[in-house]
């Protein structure tokens, strides 16, 4: 039998003959090429063609990527976006220049072309990652270096360099002349034989030319002169360290380069490259060396200079000598011009003073529980010693001692002390360091031995006189932690101790926002300002739905604007429509029904640019509390994979925010249910939302209208389905839904079918289970300080014209999705 693998499975053919098998395989291949689209279902193709869609969210990774991702619409085959190896910056732009592990391929970029992860972002295809490269590097990724330079003078610069680099420069000056190369900066990895990172100079124009020298480290070498009209420079770096690079200048050498003209004569070249001197008045000779009317200026001393002093005319009367450092003048510093045309005295010379012999430093001992590393000078003598400690010991004292000229070492001998590095905590955690105390806990056996034997020193005992580096603590030091704000709750250990092993006891301390806590204490629940209540706006007119009954009515749309300190300048002139209520469940995520962020009858999410989220909102008008509001952009929309837009089952979605919400007394998250699923035993709950005027209702006063809170009674599923059937609407309530209507004792009327709402359930913080539902009429919030949990989200209702408190509303049961929510809001 012959097995053939296709897209739809494994095909089996009888082995008749080779030509029959080849003919069948060719026919199957042609069917794959010409009929890929006809085999697709119409609905699946329509969803796949909406490119880019949710499946392209793989482009938005959180860190560096090495693979190129090319996104295509399956039916059309057209490219719609690209991803690129990069890192994202704080504003979610693709920034290749960020110094990040894995992104060193862009280290030579000076300024970058930032991508934005949009669908048509093609800067990976065009290859123009870098707007400007560091000196010495070229190309769209700044990875090309080296060139051929043909000029009388110029420079070679390599500003920084990556690992595993190799660059070649060939320098050419005028034919028949030589050149001089001077290094102005050299910063490479040092090695005695320059085996790792180095600059190699060859006397010629290729790698086959004679090597003049190889350089590394930081010492600038002496000027280099070529024997011909070209030099070849090669730079090589290995795969470990990188430094600042190097820079050098080169100059064409001519007969005038050595200043052959005396007495300030001007040197010029003739066409055959020989020099001529233009002498000052009174001077003659090929080099302007003759002065018949006075003393002839002498030659400059080696490693020095001289200055002539003249009378009122052009006759030199005296001469002053000086020497360049580190040379000293030997002889007279001033000579006078005598009447016989000769200079007085003898010409001085510049002599380099002999340095006093440097005394040799004696070897230093190795630190106890540590080691040292010697740095040798060029003459093989010890220049300095670097000290290190074995883990978990840290160095107390200077980590480096220098050998001084008098043969003594700088500083004092350091010692290795066992200590713990201070754990890093966020700014929300307040810490208090308690001085170390000797451990006092002893077993009876320890007490027996301690009383019968003399006390001995312990090498791990704390030396209180030793100074530890910043960020380290002695053994048995304690650090106590607490949250800096009552709006946050601590997790991890509240006290940690530096143990003998060099590690800290306990677990990492952190602070996270307290969920389900009301800071403000209103007179009644009807006046409560819920800090997790979120307003979701849409910038397009809302659509009609036979269940939701959402139509564009007078009073539905409100300007969503930002104000400056004077609240006069409007930052955004568009009109946004309040479409839904949501619940803040973390600093990065908002929970809301899926139908609020999808098209009618579809499960694909809307564009994030079409949505805006407002936190801390209580009034319909932003003018009432604009300083307390936080306007957030949506980064990502996650619709539950089981959401059915036809029956509103699993009607749940998560909005991931672009920025972290700032926790305050007006903005904080609500608690999720304690358990996944389970039976709902509560018979009553609270619902809050905004009421928008309908067709037969007067428009509310937008300056005073606030979110309303009412009491609802939860009903049996059968009662809910029976009432819907009486109204002519056939529905089925699944296990993912709850059913409820306004409680007769509710002090406020809430119509959640307009803009939705959230259903809350208070639980007693003093018990581990069970609900505590205070009476709205005579119990104030805060009397028992309950913990509020999110029970449900308004999914759908059928009361289209007015608010009838006796009609049932269906809510999404949040407890059934606890695991999915927690997984996607991290």
URGI-V905586 format. One record per run of one state. SS is the DSSP state (hx for helix, st for strand, lp for the rest). FROM is the first residue (numbers start at 1). TO is the last residue. If there is no record, write none. Layout:
BEGIN
SS/FROM/TO, SS/FROM/TO
END
This chain:
BEGIN
lp/1/1, st/2/6, lp/7/8, st/9/13, lp/14/17, hx/18/34, lp/35/41, hx/42/49, lp/50/53, hx/54/59, lp/60/68, st/69/72, lp/73/78, st/79/83, lp/84/87, st/88/88, lp/89/93, st/94/94, lp/95/103, hx/104/106, lp/107/108, st/109/112, lp/113/114, st/115/115, lp/116/122, hx/123/126, lp/127/129, st/130/133, lp/134/136, st/137/138, lp/139/143, st/144/145, lp/146/147, st/148/150, lp/151/152, st/153/159, lp/160/165, st/166/172, lp/173/177, st/178/187, lp/188/197, st/198/203, lp/204/209, st/210/215, lp/216/223, st/224/225, lp/226/229, st/230/236, lp/237/244, st/245/253, lp/254/254, hx/255/258, lp/259/265, st/266/269, lp/270/274, st/275/278, lp/279/282, st/283/284, lp/285/289, st/290/291, lp/292/303, st/304/310, lp/311/315, st/316/323, lp/324/326, st/327/330, lp/331/333, st/334/337, lp/338/342, st/343/343, lp/344/348, st/349/352, lp/353/369, st/370/376, lp/377/381, st/382/389, lp/390/392, st/393/396, lp/397/399, st/400/403, lp/404/408, st/409/409, lp/410/414, st/415/421, lp/422/428, st/429/434, lp/435/443, hx/444/452, lp/453/471, st/472/474, lp/475/477, st/478/483, lp/484/487, st/488/491, lp/492/494, st/495/498, lp/499/503, st/504/504, lp/505/509, st/510/513, lp/514/524, hx/525/527, lp/528/532, st/533/538, lp/539/556, st/557/559, lp/560/562, st/563/563, lp/564/569, st/570/570, lp/571/574, st/575/584, lp/585/588, st/589/592, lp/593/593, hx/594/596, lp/597/597, st/598/598, lp/599/604, st/605/605, lp/606/607, hx/608/610, st/611/615, lp/616/618, st/619/619, lp/620/625, hx/626/628, lp/629/629, st/630/639, lp/640/643, st/644/644, lp/645/648, st/649/649, lp/650/652, st/653/657, lp/658/670, st/671/671, lp/672/683, st/684/689, lp/690/705, st/706/706, lp/707/707, st/708/714, lp/715/716, hx/717/726, lp/727/736, st/737/742, lp/743/757, st/758/763, lp/764/770, st/771/771, lp/772/786, st/787/796, lp/797/808, st/809/813, hx/814/824, lp/825/826
END
